[in-house]
């Protein structure tokens, strides 16, 4: 037997085996490191977003602000739906230095069923309200029997104080609509390339200088809306600023300016909103009685003119 040749063969075999084992080990190490890095990245992302799913974040806002001016309902065909509607009893047009709009009283109340409330409300808006598709349903004030709606831009809500909703349906005690009031913004958007992404809005709340988000807190919702925080820029002109609306623990809501990252509480902004609304309430009886009774209660108008509703 040629032991030298056999020894050489064994050495070669062992070298090949060691090479294979080393290659397998290095491959496993690489896969482990990549997996660990991915897991760490996911944990860091989750921690950075305080548990909120990154794919659920809204798109980055693209407007620096909206310039808004109230539309005149008496011009064009904007009042056609109410003026041509046989169930409209009375229309009052509002036009002053702070607001332009209209209010209307129904001849016969429109019933809204509890079982099909959303469908009935949508049908009412379609039959009575100009550009109804541009409004988003807000809260219902059970005490005042008012259903509020707010105008939208690019599917984002233009927020106003609750009592300054741009569309308001007035109910009687029988859950019937007896009147409504409406205003509408003509909007001009100013684009911007310096706005922050929604991730930065969450991080702004977690910044120690703001002291809002703590380790155990959870972000439960993130959306975008427009808020008025400045005085009018001129007669009938307002500026609305885009803000990220961040909900924490399903309870508190905070607003983060999409450009400056300034953080404010929801209540602070809504209570101190710079815009003062002067909308005229529709002259509607809570019990659904006719307008003649209202005229008697309000008394005759001076100088032969019809008294404005709600005054």
DRENDO-1510 file (C-alpha; in Angstrom, 1 decimal, always signed):
<recs>
REC; n; res; u; v; w
REC; 1; UNK; +0.0; +0.0; +0.0 .
REC; 2; UNK; +1.2; +3.5; -0.9 .
REC; 3; UNK; +0.9; +5.2; +2.5 .
REC; 4; UNK; +2.2; +8.5; +1.2 .
REC; 5; UNK; -0.5; +8.7; -1.4 .
REC; 6; UNK; -3.2; +7.6; +1.1 .
REC; 7; UNK; -2.1; +10.3; +3.5 .
REC; 8; UNK; -2.3; +12.9; +0.8 .
REC; 9; UNK; -5.8; +11.9; -0.1 .
REC; 10; UNK; -6.9; +12.1; +3.6 .
REC; 11; UNK; -5.4; +15.5; +4.0 .
REC; 12; UNK; -7.2; +16.8; +0.9 .
REC; 13; UNK; -10.5; +15.3; +2.1 .
REC; 14; UNK; -10.2; +16.9; +5.5 .
REC; 15; UNK; -9.3; +20.2; +3.9 .
REC; 16; UNK; -12.5; +20.0; +1.7 .
REC; 17; UNK; -14.6; +19.1; +4.7 .
REC; 18; UNK; -13.2; +21.9; +6.8 .
REC; 19; UNK; -13.8; +24.4; +4.0 .
REC; 20; UNK; -17.4; +23.2; +3.7 .
REC; 21; UNK; -18.0; +23.5; +7.4 .
REC; 22; UNK; -16.4; +26.9; +7.6 .
REC; 23; UNK; -18.6; +28.1; +4.7 .
REC; 24; UNK; -21.7; +26.8; +6.4 .
REC; 25; UNK; -20.8; +28.5; +9.6 .
REC; 26; UNK; -20.1; +31.8; +8.0 .
REC; 27; UNK; -23.4; +31.6; +6.1 .
REC; 28; UNK; -25.3; +30.9; +9.3 .
REC; 29; UNK; -23.6; +33.8; +11.0 .
REC; 30; UNK; -24.5; +36.2; +8.2 .
REC; 31; UNK; -28.2; +35.1; +8.3 .
REC; 32; UNK; -28.3; +35.5; +12.0 .
REC; 33; UNK; -26.8; +39.0; +11.9 .
REC; 34; UNK; -29.2; +40.1; +9.2 .
REC; 35; UNK; -32.2; +38.6; +11.1 .
REC; 36; UNK; -31.0; +40.4; +14.3 .
REC; 37; UNK; -30.6; +43.7; +12.5 .
REC; 38; UNK; -34.0; +43.4; +10.9 .
REC; 39; UNK; -35.6; +42.6; +14.3 .
REC; 40; UNK; -33.7; +45.4; +15.9 .
REC; 41; UNK; -34.8; +47.8; +13.2 .
REC; 42; UNK; -38.4; +46.7; +13.6 .
REC; 43; UNK; -38.2; +47.1; +17.4 .
REC; 44; UNK; -36.6; +50.6; +16.9 .
REC; 45; UNK; -39.3; +51.6; +14.4 .
REC; 46; UNK; -42.1; +50.4; +16.7 .
REC; 47; UNK; -40.5; +52.2; +19.7 .
REC; 48; UNK; -40.0; +55.3; +17.6 .
REC; 49; UNK; -43.7; +55.2; +16.5 .
REC; 50; UNK; -44.9; +54.1; +20.0 .
REC; 51; UNK; -46.6; +51.0; +18.8 .
REC; 52; UNK; -48.3; +52.6; +15.7 .
REC; 53; UNK; -48.0; +50.6; +12.5 .
REC; 54; UNK; -45.9; +52.5; +10.0 .
REC; 55; UNK; -48.0; +51.4; +7.0 .
REC; 56; UNK; -51.0; +53.0; +8.7 .
REC; 57; UNK; -49.4; +56.5; +8.7 .
REC; 58; UNK; -51.1; +59.1; +6.5 .
REC; 59; UNK; -49.3; +60.5; +3.5 .
REC; 60; UNK; -47.0; +63.4; +4.0 .
REC; 61; UNK; -48.9; +66.7; +3.8 .
REC; 62; UNK; -48.0; +68.8; +0.7 .
REC; 63; UNK; -49.6; +72.1; +1.5 .
REC; 64; UNK; -48.1; +75.0; +3.5 .
REC; 65; UNK; -51.5; +76.4; +4.1 .
REC; 66; UNK; -55.0; +76.9; +2.6 .
REC; 67; UNK; -56.3; +80.4; +1.9 .
REC; 68; UNK; -60.0; +80.3; +2.5 .
REC; 69; UNK; -62.8; +82.8; +1.7 .
REC; 70; UNK; -66.5; +82.3; +2.2 .
REC; 71; UNK; -68.6; +81.8; -0.9 .
REC; 72; UNK; -71.6; +84.0; -1.6 .
REC; 73; UNK; -74.7; +81.8; -1.8 .
REC; 74; UNK; -76.8; +84.4; -3.6 .
REC; 75; UNK; -74.7; +84.4; -6.7 .
REC; 76; UNK; -74.7; +81.8; -9.5 .
REC; 77; UNK; -76.7; +78.7; -9.0 .
REC; 78; UNK; -75.4; +77.9; -5.5 .
REC; 79; UNK; -78.8; +78.4; -3.9 .
REC; 80; UNK; -80.7; +76.6; -6.6 .
REC; 81; UNK; -81.3; +73.5; -4.5 .
REC; 82; UNK; -83.0; +75.4; -1.7 .
REC; 83; UNK; -84.8; +78.0; -3.8 .
REC; 84; UNK; -86.2; +75.4; -6.1 .
REC; 85; UNK; -87.2; +73.0; -3.3 .
REC; 86; UNK; -90.9; +73.0; -2.5 .
REC; 87; UNK; -90.2; +71.9; +1.1 .
REC; 88; UNK; -88.2; +75.0; +1.9 .
REC; 89; UNK; -90.3; +77.4; +3.9 .
REC; 90; UNK; -87.8; +80.3; +4.4 .
REC; 91; UNK; -84.3; +81.2; +3.4 .
REC; 92; UNK; -82.0; +83.8; +5.1 .
REC; 93; UNK; -78.8; +84.8; +3.5 .
REC; 94; UNK; -76.0; +86.0; +5.7 .
REC; 95; UNK; -73.3; +88.4; +4.6 .
REC; 96; UNK; -71.2; +90.4; +7.0 .
REC; 97; UNK; -67.5; +91.2; +7.6 .
REC; 98; UNK; -66.9; +87.8; +9.3 .
REC; 99; UNK; -69.1; +85.3; +7.5 .
REC; 100; UNK; -71.1; +84.6; +4.4 .
REC; 101; UNK; -73.7; +81.8; +4.3 .
REC; 102; UNK; -77.3; +80.9; +4.4 .
REC; 103; UNK; -79.9; +79.3; +6.7 .
REC; 104; UNK; -83.1; +77.5; +5.7 .
REC; 105; UNK; -86.3; +76.4; +7.4 .
REC; 106; UNK; -88.3; +73.4; +6.2 .
REC; 107; UNK; -92.0; +73.5; +5.5 .
REC; 108; UNK; -92.4; +69.8; +6.6 .
REC; 109; UNK; -89.8; +68.1; +8.9 .
REC; 110; UNK; -87.8; +65.3; +7.4 .
REC; 111; UNK; -87.7; +62.2; +9.6 .
REC; 112; UNK; -84.3; +60.5; +10.2 .
REC; 113; UNK; -84.7; +56.9; +11.3 .
REC; 114; UNK; -82.3; +55.5; +13.9 .
REC; 115; UNK; -81.9; +52.2; +12.0 .
REC; 116; UNK; -80.9; +53.9; +8.8 .
REC; 117; UNK; -79.5; +57.1; +10.1 .
REC; 118; UNK; -76.5; +57.5; +7.9 .
REC; 119; UNK; -78.4; +56.6; +4.8 .
REC; 120; UNK; -81.2; +59.0; +5.6 .
REC; 121; UNK; -78.7; +61.8; +6.4 .
REC; 122; UNK; -76.9; +61.2; +3.1 .
REC; 123; UNK; -80.2; +61.4; +1.2 .
REC; 124; UNK; -81.1; +64.6; +3.0 .
REC; 125; UNK; -77.8; +66.2; +2.1 .
REC; 126; UNK; -78.1; +65.1; -1.5 .
REC; 127; UNK; -81.6; +66.7; -1.8 .
REC; 128; UNK; -81.0; +69.9; +0.0 .
REC; 129; UNK; -77.3; +70.9; +0.3 .
REC; 130; UNK; -75.1; +72.4; -2.4 .
REC; 131; UNK; -71.8; +70.5; -2.9 .
REC; 132; UNK; -72.8; +68.0; -0.1 .
REC; 133; UNK; -70.0; +65.7; -1.2 .
REC; 134; UNK; -67.4; +68.2; +0.1 .
REC; 135; UNK; -68.6; +67.9; +3.7 .
REC; 136; UNK; -67.6; +65.2; +6.3 .
REC; 137; UNK; -69.9; +64.2; +9.1 .
REC; 138; UNK; -68.8; +65.4; +12.6 .
REC; 139; UNK; -70.4; +65.0; +16.0 .
REC; 140; UNK; -74.0; +65.1; +17.1 .
REC; 141; UNK; -74.9; +67.5; +19.9 .
REC; 142; UNK; -77.6; +65.6; +21.7 .
REC; 143; UNK; -78.4; +68.5; +24.0 .
REC; 144; UNK; -78.9; +71.1; +21.2 .
REC; 145; UNK; -80.2; +68.6; +18.7 .
REC; 146; UNK; -77.6; +69.6; +16.1 .
REC; 147; UNK; -75.7; +67.4; +13.7 .
REC; 148; UNK; -72.4; +69.1; +12.6 .
REC; 149; UNK; -70.5; +68.7; +9.3 .
REC; 150; UNK; -67.2; +70.1; +8.2 .
REC; 151; UNK; -65.8; +70.9; +4.8 .
REC; 152; UNK; -62.9; +68.9; +3.4 .
REC; 153; UNK; -59.9; +69.6; +1.1 .
REC; 154; UNK; -58.2; +66.6; -0.6 .
REC; 155; UNK; -60.1; +64.3; +1.7 .
REC; 156; UNK; -58.7; +66.1; +4.8 .
REC; 157; UNK; -61.1; +67.9; +7.2 .
REC; 158; UNK; -61.0; +71.6; +7.7 .
REC; 159; UNK; -61.5; +71.9; +11.5 .
REC; 160; UNK; -63.6; +74.6; +13.1 .
REC; 161; UNK; -64.9; +75.0; +16.6 .
REC; 162; UNK; -67.9; +72.7; +17.3 .
REC; 163; UNK; -70.4; +75.6; +17.3 .
REC; 164; UNK; -68.9; +77.0; +14.1 .
REC; 165; UNK; -69.5; +73.9; +11.9 .
REC; 166; UNK; -69.9; +74.9; +8.2 .
REC; 167; UNK; -73.0; +72.7; +7.8 .
REC; 168; UNK; -75.4; +72.2; +10.7 .
REC; 169; UNK; -78.6; +70.2; +10.6 .
REC; 170; UNK; -81.2; +71.2; +13.1 .
REC; 171; UNK; -83.4; +68.6; +14.7 .
REC; 172; UNK; -86.6; +68.7; +16.7 .
REC; 173; UNK; -87.4; +66.4; +19.6 .
REC; 174; UNK; -88.9; +63.8; +17.3 .
REC; 175; UNK; -85.6; +63.2; +15.5 .
REC; 176; UNK; -86.7; +65.2; +12.5 .
REC; 177; UNK; -84.7; +67.7; +10.6 .
REC; 178; UNK; -86.5; +71.1; +10.7 .
REC; 179; UNK; -83.8; +73.3; +9.2 .
REC; 180; UNK; -80.2; +73.7; +8.4 .
REC; 181; UNK; -77.5; +76.3; +7.9 .
REC; 182; UNK; -74.5; +76.3; +5.6 .
REC; 183; UNK; -71.3; +78.1; +4.7 .
REC; 184; UNK; -68.8; +77.1; +2.1 .
REC; 185; UNK; -65.1; +77.9; +1.6 .
REC; 186; UNK; -63.5; +78.7; -1.7 .
REC; 187; UNK; -60.0; +77.4; -1.2 .
REC; 188; UNK; -56.6; +78.2; -2.7 .
REC; 189; UNK; -53.7; +75.8; -1.7 .
REC; 190; UNK; -50.1; +76.9; -1.3 .
REC; 191; UNK; -47.7; +74.0; -1.8 .
REC; 192; UNK; -44.6; +73.5; +0.2 .
REC; 193; UNK; -41.6; +71.2; +0.2 .
REC; 194; UNK; -40.5; +71.8; +3.8 .
REC; 195; UNK; -43.2; +70.0; +5.6 .
REC; 196; UNK; -42.4; +67.1; +8.0 .
REC; 197; UNK; -43.4; +63.5; +7.5 .
REC; 198; UNK; -45.9; +62.0; +10.0 .
REC; 199; UNK; -43.1; +60.0; +11.8 .
REC; 200; UNK; -41.5; +63.3; +12.8 .
REC; 201; UNK; -44.9; +64.4; +14.3 .
REC; 202; UNK; -44.9; +61.4; +16.6 .
REC; 203; UNK; -41.3; +62.0; +17.5 .
REC; 204; UNK; -42.1; +65.6; +18.3 .
REC; 205; UNK; -44.5; +64.4; +21.0 .
REC; 206; UNK; -41.9; +62.0; +22.3 .
REC; 207; UNK; -39.3; +64.8; +22.6 .
REC; 208; UNK; -38.4; +65.3; +26.3 .
REC; 209; UNK; -38.9; +69.1; +25.8 .
REC; 210; UNK; -42.6; +68.5; +25.2 .
REC; 211; UNK; -42.9; +65.7; +27.8 .
REC; 212; UNK; -46.1; +64.2; +26.3 .
REC; 213; UNK; -45.3; +60.7; +25.2 .
REC; 214; UNK; -43.9; +58.4; +27.9 .
REC; 215; UNK; -42.4; +54.9; +27.5 .
REC; 216; UNK; -45.6; +53.1; +28.2 .
REC; 217; UNK; -47.8; +55.3; +26.0 .
REC; 218; UNK; -49.3; +54.1; +22.8 .
REC; 219; UNK; -50.1; +56.1; +19.7 .
REC; 220; UNK; -53.6; +54.9; +18.6 .
REC; 221; UNK; -54.3; +57.1; +15.6 .
REC; 222; UNK; -52.6; +59.6; +13.2 .
REC; 223; UNK; -54.4; +61.8; +10.7 .
REC; 224; UNK; -54.1; +65.2; +9.0 .
REC; 225; UNK; -56.4; +68.2; +9.1 .
REC; 226; UNK; -56.4; +72.0; +8.6 .
REC; 227; UNK; -56.8; +74.4; +11.5 .
REC; 228; UNK; -57.2; +78.2; +11.5 .
REC; 229; UNK; -54.8; +79.8; +14.0 .
REC; 230; UNK; -54.4; +83.3; +12.7 .
REC; 231; UNK; -56.6; +86.4; +12.4 .
REC; 232; UNK; -58.3; +87.1; +9.1 .
REC; 233; UNK; -55.8; +88.2; +6.4 .
REC; 234; UNK; -58.4; +90.7; +5.0 .
REC; 235; UNK; -62.1; +90.9; +4.5 .
REC; 236; UNK; -63.4; +87.3; +4.3 .
REC; 237; UNK; -60.0; +85.7; +4.0 .
REC; 238; UNK; -58.6; +83.1; +6.4 .
REC; 239; UNK; -55.4; +81.0; +6.5 .
REC; 240; UNK; -55.7; +77.3; +7.5 .
REC; 241; UNK; -52.5; +75.5; +8.6 .
REC; 242; UNK; -52.0; +71.7; +8.0 .
REC; 243; UNK; -51.4; +69.7; +11.2 .
REC; 244; UNK; -50.9; +66.1; +12.1 .
REC; 245; UNK; -53.5; +64.9; +14.6 .
REC; 246; UNK; -52.0; +62.3; +17.0 .
REC; 247; UNK; -54.2; +60.4; +19.4 .
REC; 248; UNK; -52.5; +58.9; +22.4 .
REC; 249; UNK; -53.8; +55.9; +24.4 .
REC; 250; UNK; -57.2; +56.3; +22.7 .
REC; 251; UNK; -57.9; +59.4; +24.8 .
REC; 252; UNK; -55.9; +62.6; +24.4 .
REC; 253; UNK; -55.3; +64.3; +21.0 .
REC; 254; UNK; -52.4; +66.5; +20.1 .
REC; 255; UNK; -51.7; +68.7; +17.0 .
REC; 256; UNK; -48.3; +69.0; +15.5 .
REC; 257; UNK; -47.7; +71.8; +13.0 .
REC; 258; UNK; -46.7; +70.1; +9.7 .
REC; 259; UNK; -44.0; +72.8; +9.1 .
REC; 260; UNK; -42.8; +74.1; +12.5 .
REC; 261; UNK; -43.4; +70.9; +14.6 .
REC; 262; UNK; -45.0; +73.1; +17.2 .
REC; 263; UNK; -47.1; +70.8; +19.5 .
REC; 264; UNK; -50.5; +71.9; +21.0 .
REC; 265; UNK; -53.3; +70.0; +22.7 .
REC; 266; UNK; -56.6; +69.5; +20.8 .
REC; 267; UNK; -58.6; +71.4; +23.4 .
REC; 268; UNK; -56.1; +74.3; +23.4 .
REC; 269; UNK; -56.5; +74.8; +19.7 .
REC; 270; UNK; -60.3; +74.4; +19.5 .
REC; 271; UNK; -60.9; +76.7; +22.4 .
REC; 272; UNK; -58.6; +79.4; +21.3 .
REC; 273; UNK; -59.3; +79.2; +17.6 .
REC; 274; UNK; -58.6; +82.6; +16.0 .
REC; 275; UNK; -61.8; +82.6; +13.9 .
REC; 276; UNK; -65.0; +83.9; +15.4 .
REC; 277; UNK; -68.0; +82.5; +13.7 .
REC; 278; UNK; -71.1; +84.7; +13.4 .
REC; 279; UNK; -73.5; +82.2; +11.7 .
REC; 280; UNK; -77.2; +82.9; +11.9 .
REC; 281; UNK; -79.3; +80.1; +13.3 .
REC; 282; UNK; -82.2; +79.0; +11.1 .
REC; 283; UNK; -85.5; +80.1; +12.5 .
REC; 284; UNK; -86.9; +76.7; +13.4 .
REC; 285; UNK; -89.4; +75.6; +16.1 .
REC; 286; UNK; -88.3; +72.7; +18.2 .
REC; 287; UNK; -91.7; +71.2; +18.1 .
REC; 288; UNK; -92.0; +71.3; +14.3 .
REC; 289; UNK; -94.8; +73.9; +14.2 .
REC; 290; UNK; -95.1; +76.3; +11.3 .
REC; 291; UNK; -93.4; +79.6; +10.6 .
REC; 292; UNK; -96.5; +81.7; +11.4 .
REC; 293; UNK; -96.2; +80.9; +15.0 .
REC; 294; UNK; -92.5; +82.0; +14.9 .
REC; 295; UNK; -93.5; +85.3; +13.2 .
REC; 296; UNK; -95.9; +86.0; +16.0 .
REC; 297; UNK; -93.2; +85.2; +18.6 .
REC; 298; UNK; -90.6; +87.4; +16.9 .
REC; 299; UNK; -92.9; +90.3; +16.2 .
REC; 300; UNK; -93.1; +92.3; +13.0 .
REC; 301; UNK; -90.0; +93.4; +11.3 .
REC; 302; UNK; -89.1; +97.0; +11.2 .
REC; 303; UNK; -89.5; +99.1; +8.0 .
REC; 304; UNK; -91.5; +96.4; +6.3 .
REC; 305; UNK; -88.4; +94.1; +6.0 .
REC; 306; UNK; -88.4; +90.5; +7.1 .
REC; 307; UNK; -86.5; +90.0; +10.3 .
REC; 308; UNK; -83.3; +87.9; +10.0 .
REC; 309; UNK; -83.6; +84.5; +11.5 .
REC; 310; UNK; -82.2; +83.9; +14.9 .
REC; 311; UNK; -82.0; +87.6; +15.8 .
</recs>
